[in-house]
Amino acid sequence: MPYFILRKEERPLLPYQIGLVSLGCPKNLVDSEIMLGQLQKAGFSITGREKEADILIVNTCAFILPAVKESLQNIFELARLKEKGKCRLLLVAGCLAQRYGEQLRKELPEVDGFLGTGAVPYVAELVKRALAGEKVYAVGEPFYEHSADSPRLLATPPPTAYVKIAEGCSNRCAFCVIPAIRGRYRSRTMESIEKEVSSLVQSGRKEIILVAQETTRYGLDLYGRYMLPELIRRLDAVPGLVWLRLLYCSPDHFPEELVEVLAEAKKCCRYLDIPVQHASNEILKKMNRRKGINEIRRLLVQLRERIPGLVLRTTLLVGFPGEQETHFEELLDFMREMSFERAGVFKFYPEEGTPAASLPGQVPEEVKEERYHRAMALQRIISFRHHQRKVGKKLTVLVEGKAGAFFYGRTEGDAPEIDGKVYFPANGYLAPGEFVPVLIKEAKEYDLIGELAHEPA
């Protein structure tokens, strides 16, 4: 994490350097940033170089089997630094610890402590206890919620910051373990979110990305009705904010008012991440999704009609129990019909403790693999076609950095990490966070190549 912002008045007091590896989604990254903030406030020094760390923390993901494997691989790699390097303590935090803590502390004696998803605000005290020789185990109810006043050490590139507007999930999709790991859905107050966004913008952040397990459900538990439209109105008025982006907008909870607010808001990116999961009503019902495909179709069509130039990203799941070839063909047809500019395709994994794991009709792995590649091949074609239409157009690009002779950045139709970038040469210097006009000259499947419409001074 090379983008730490160290405040001059918070000089390290303790003779230990802490390195933190953050895995998984942006929601997990926010937790990592808050843990770093807590540790910095307690006087620890923070390093982005794992080999220099006296204490290593890995904030893990356990959403699906590949994430579990990645988390374990990182733990084993960091454990080698404890054996042969400077590291004296290794702590495992986050979703893997929350989900498998009891099992892991028996099987991983090289780990000095396990911190569940509710332990975020107590990380500094837990590290001190581990330094004192205690085998720390802090895995309990996952009901932690951060506030605008929580210490936070940003680890994202300078133009961008994530803001978590809610924690947990109450949907109980048949394939998902998040409610067990993160607890029920819990919205933050609008005042707390607005305060945090204003503070981030005042510190120089120009793009704020709202995240939650389901952003569109925001407010229902706290205020008794959907409050994302009102929250967007408030944030749209924050001075200095340029882009406001929404991720994880479930179609199951998408109020009509939100469509109108998104169409009218001046700072909202014309970009929505709406996880559809499938296009077969039979499969959607087995997944315990609430909306049928016709309702989803109407929503997507309405959004495109009301928001010209809207970029839609979705998530699709193949190989769910009972998925026949006819169901999969329905999915491919829907992909062609809706022509999603962005799509992530995932194979179903029978996650332990979920209803879907014991459903009849489990799809063979080789069939899942074949369907995954077919869906991805179709999406590459769709994505390339969308990019070809941008050739010859001038797009506003948020500069993120430079790689070799090319600067790179994103348009409002690209979220960080998951979407593509725009690459372009420039003779002068461009600072991260600048917005520049780029004329697109060439299209790739996921990226665009262009040139500055004017040279920097």
N, C-alpha and C positions, 0 to 999 in steps of 0.2 A: 504494500500500500504506500506509494511514493508521494501522496498528496497531503501528508499531515500538516495541520496548521497549529503551530506551537505558540501559545500566548507568552509574551515576554515576562509578564508578571507571575506566571506559574512555572517557575524554574524547578527542575527536579531536585528533590531533597533526599531521596533514598538511593543507595548505591546499587540499584538494579535496573537493567534495561529489559523492557517487555516487548515482545513481538507478538502480533496477533494475526492469524490467518483466518479470513472470513470466506466461508463457502456458501453456495446456494443463492437465494433470491435477494432482491433489494431490501425486502423487509428484514432479512437476517443481517444485511449490511448496516442498516440503521441501528440494530442492537449492538453490532460490533463497534460502531462509532460512539455509542453511548458508553459502552464498557471502556473504550479508550479514554473518553472524557473523564470517567470516574477515576481511572487509574492515574491519569495526568494530574487531576485535582488532588489526589492523595500523595503526590510527590514522586511517582515513578517516572522514569525516562522512557520514552517510546521510540522504538526503532523499526524501520521497515526492512531491515536485513536480519533474516532469521538466524544466521550464524553468529551474529553479535549479541543475541538475546540471552540474558540470564534466565528469563522465564518465558515460556512459549504457551500461548493459548490458541486453540483452534476452535472457532465457532462453527459448528457443523450443521449439515443439512441431512434430513432423513425422510424426505418427501416420497421418494420412490427408490427402488433397489439400486439403480446406478448412483444415486446421490449417497446412499449408505456406503457403497463400495468406495466412492471417491473420498468420503470422510475418513473411512478406515485407512485407506492408503496414505492420506495426509498424516494421520496419527502415527502410523508406522515410520514414515519418513522423518517426522519431527522427533520421534523416539530415538532415532539414530544420532541426532544431534545431542541428545541428552547423554548417550553412551560415549560419544567420541568428541563432542564439541564443548562449547562454553555453557550450554544450557544445564541448569540444575533442577528446574521444575517444569513439568508438562501438565497442562490442564485442558480438559475437554469440556466445551460449553455447547449450549444450543440444543437443537432438535434431536440429535443422536443421543446425547446424554439424557434428555427428557424421555425419549422413547425406550432406550435400552440400558439405562444407567445401572441397574442392579446386575444385569448380565455382564456388562462391560467391566465393572470394577472387580469382578471375579476373574475375568479373562485377560485383563490388561493391567498387570501389576506395575508396569513401567509408568502408568499414568498416576499423577499425584493428586488429582481431584476431578470431580465431575460436577458441572454447574448446569442445572436445567434452565429452561426458558424463562422461569420466574426469578432467576438469580441475578439478572443484569444489574440492578442498582446496588447489589452487595458485593460486586466483583473485587473491589479493592480490599475489603475486609477479609474476604475469602482467600485472596492471594497472600495476605499477611499471615493468616492462619496456616496456610500451606508452607510458608517460609519458616514458620515455627516448628514444623515437623508433623503437622496434622495431615492425615489422609482425608482431604475435604470431600464431603458428599452433600451437595446442596440441590437436590432434585425433589421438588414438591409440587404444589398446585401452580399451574402456569398462568397466574393471573397478574403478572406485572404489566403496568401501563406507564409509559414515560410521559413527561410533561414538557412544556416549552422551556422550563428552567433546568431540565436535566443537562448536566455537563455533556458536551458532545465534541468529538474530535473528527472533523470531516475527512473522509478518505476517498471521496470522489474527485474527478478532475475539476479544476476551479470553476467552470461556468455553471455546474449542475449540483443539485442536492435533492435527496429524497426526503419526503415527509410522510411519516406513517400516520394515517388518520384514524385507524382502528386496529384492533388486535383480535386474533382468534377467528373462529368461523362457527356458524350455527346451521350450515346447510345440510350436513350429513350426506354428501354424495357417496354412493356405494363404494367408490374406489379410493377414497381419500382418507388419510390419517391425520390431517391437520387439526380437526377438533380435539382429538386425543392429545396432540402435542402442544397445541396453543390455547386450548380452552374455547369457551363460547365467544361469540362476537361481542366486542366491547368498543364502542365509539369514544373518541376523545371529544372534549367540548370544542365548539367552534372558536371560542375565545383563545383557547390554548393553541390550536392549529394556526389561527391568524397571527398570534404573537410570534410563533416559531418561524412562520414564513416571512414575516416582516423582518425579523432579526437576521435570517439567512440572506435576504435580499440586501439589507443594509451592509452586510459583510462582503458583498460583491457577487453573490450568486444570482444568475440571470434566468436560469431555467429551474423551476421547481416541479418535481414529479410526485404526484400524490399516489401513495400505495396503501394497500390493505389486502387481506385475503380476498375481499370483495368490496371495492370502493363504492359501488352503486347502492349497497345496503346501508351506507353510512347514515347514522342518526336514528334509525328505526328503534333501536334498543334504548337510546338515551332520551330522545324527544318524542317518541311515539309516532313518528312519520319520517319519510325519506327527507334528509336535509342536505344531500349533496348539491342540489341546485342552489340553495341559499349559501352554502359554503363557497361555491364557485363565484357567486356574485360578490361576496366579500373579498375573496382573494384577487378577483379581477380588478379590484380597486386599489391593490397594494402598490404604492409608488415604487418605480424602479424595476418591478417584475416585468420581464419580456415574454417568456413562455411559461405557460402552465399546462402540464401534461398529465393525463389520467392513465393509469394501468389497472388491469384486472377488473373490468366492468362487466359483471355477470349479466347475461340477458334475462335471468330469472327475476331480477329486481332492478328494473329500469323504468322509472316513472316518466310519464309523458312530459312533465314539466322539465325534466332534465334535457330532453331533446331540444326544446326551445332555448333553454339557457345556454347550451353548448353552441347553438347556432348564433346566439347574440353576443356571447362573451368575446371581448376583443383580444384577450391574451391566451385563450385556450388554443392549444395546437390542434390543427385539423387532423387528429390522430386519435384513434380509440383502440384499445386492446379488449376485445370481447371474446372470451373463451366459449366457443360453441360446443366443443367436444365431439359431437356427432350429428348426422343428418337423418338418421332413422328414428322415427318415433318409438319404435319397439326398443331400440337400444337406449335411447334417452330415458325412457321409463325405467328400464332396468338400472340405469345409472342413478336413479332418484333425482333426475333433473326435472324442474317444475314446468318449463315451457316446452311446447311441441315445436316442431320444425317450422310450421306455418307461422306461428307467432314470432319466432326468431327471424324468419325471412322478412316479415312485415316490418320489424324493428330496423333491420339492416337497410332495407329499401328506404324507409322513412328517414333514417339518418343521412343517407347519401343524397336524398332529395333536398333536405334542409341545410346540409353543410357541403356546398360544392368543393370538390378537391379533397374530400375526406379520405384519409388513408386508414384502412381497417386491418388490424392484426387479429388473428384468432389462434386458438389452440385446439388441436384435433387428436383424438385418442383412437388408435386402431387395435383390433384384437381383443376387444372387451368380450367377456363370456357370452356366448350365444350369437356372436357376430358371424353371419353367413356371408357368402360372396355377394348375395343380392343387397345386403345391408351395406357392405363396403362400396358397392357400385353406387348406391344412393349417396354416399359420402362424396365420392369422386364427382358425381353429377352436380352436387351442391357446390363443390369447390369451383367447378367450371362456371356455374350460374352466377355465383356471388363474386367470383374473381377477386379473392382477397389479395390485397397488395403484399401482405405479410402473413405467414402461417408457420406455426411450429407443430410438427407431427411427433407424437410419442406413442410408444408401444405400451400396452397394458401390462402391468405387473401385479400379480395377486398379493397385495400388501397384507401382511399379518395383522389380524384384528379388524379388517374391513369386511363388510358383507359380500363384496364382489369376489373375495378370495375363495369363498365356498360355493359360489354359484355353479350350477351345472353348465356344460357346454364350454369348458375352458378351451381356448383356441391354441393349437400347437405352435411352438415357438417359431418353427420355420415358416408357418403361414403368417404370423405377425410380422416377421422380418420382410417377407415378400410384399405384404400390403404396405408396410412402412415405406419401402423403397418406391413402390408405385405412386403413393401419395406425394412423396417428396419430389419425385421426377415431374409430376404434374405441376406442383407448386413452383418449381424452378422455371418452368415454361411460363406460367402466369406472371411470376415476378419479373422475368426478363421482358415480357411484353409491356408491363407497366413502365419499366425503366426506359425502354425504347421510346415511349411516348414523351419522355422528358428531354430527349436530345433536341438541342436547339432552343431550349427554354432557359430563362434566367431564374435561378432559385436563390433564396436567402439561406446562407449556411452559417451555423454557429461553429466558430473555429475551436478545435480541441487541442491541436498540437501539430507536430511536424515529424515526418518519417522520411529520411533521406532528402531528396529534392522536392518532395511534395508536402504541402500542408494538408490536413484533413479535418473534417468536421461533419456535422449532421444537419439535415433539413428538419423542419417541423414534422415531417413524416417519418422520422427515424428516432427510435428510442435508443439510449445508450446500451451497449453490450449485446443486445439481442437483434438489432437491425444493422443495415449496412451503413457505409460512410460515403462522403464525397471527397475525392482527392483532386488537388489542383496545385500547380506550381505558382510561385510568387517571388518576385525579385526583392521586395522589401520584407520587413518583419511584421508578422501578425501575432498578436497576443491571444492566448486562450481566453475565450469569452467575447471576442469581437464577432460582430455579425457582418458578413460580406456578401456581395452579389457574385454568383458563380454561373457562368454560361456553360451548360452541359454539352460536352462534345462526344462522349462515348458512354454506352450502357453495358454493364456487366449484369450477371444474374442477381447479385445482391448489392453491388457498389456502383457508383457513378464517377466518371472522370470528366473534369471540366477545366475551365480557365477563368481567372478573375475578370469580371466585367470592367474593373478598373484596378490599377496598380496601387498598392498602399504607399503612403508618403515615406 
